[in-house]
Amino acid sequence: MPEGLINVNGDSVQTLEILFLTTIITLLPSILIMMTSFTRIIISLSFLRTAMGTQQNPPNMVLIGIALFLTLFIMNPVLTDIKQNAYDPYTRQEITQEEAINRAKQPLKEFMLRNTEESSLRLFCDLAQVDEPANDEEAMQLAMRVVIPSYMTSELKTAFQIGFFLFIPFLLIDIIVSSTLMSMGMIMLPPSMISMPFKLLLFITVDGWQLLFSTLAQGFR
């Protein structure tokens, strides 16, 4: 057997390929967080839970599960593109490993650039000392070390904006309940105990889960 090959079930597998796959599996959580819609979704869900004051309901595992499935739903066109143009040709040995990686990066980079604000992209272009792209073709030539932090910065900003708008209606309920309790002289009664049922009623009345999920899904380009 040639040097650098390992026999697995009768098939020869290059040692570097096994090392590469192991590295990809190790970095998969970071890739999921940094290069997909997961960050915006999980932060928005966390803001919603805090705004409603429901403590640990829904639990963290439920929020993470919702965020994962919404991420798969939103990223489905990108994942399909990667499978058809990168993974399938590589498994058929039609392209090399390097070509497969380059093809897989293109849909992800295009997705991130479509959802990245110009100000964030300009910031990291300046920090990396590269020219700011004048059009989409030039933007696609940027290195991932510039695109990924630009995308993450935009996602954090958007997630906090969503959190701000989620807080407003629930904050109004807290203000009304607190003012009512003070006018009645019931200072010792915690306002959160009275306001929580009204928050839940408001959220159910406006069909809050569907409204939030549709807003998150439609917010990505």
Secondary structure, DSSP 8 states (H G I E B T S, - for coil): --TTEEEETTEEEEHHHHHHHHHHHHHHHHHHHHHSSHHHHHHHHHHHHHHHT-TT-S-HHHHHHHHHHHHHHHTHHHHHHHIIIIIHHHHTTSS-HHHHHHHHHHHHHHHHHHTS-HHHHHHHHHHTT----SSHHHHHTS-HHHHHHHHHHHHHHHHHHHHHHHHHHHHHHHHHHHHHHHHTT-TTS-HHHHHHHHHHHHHHHTTHHHHHHHHHHHT--
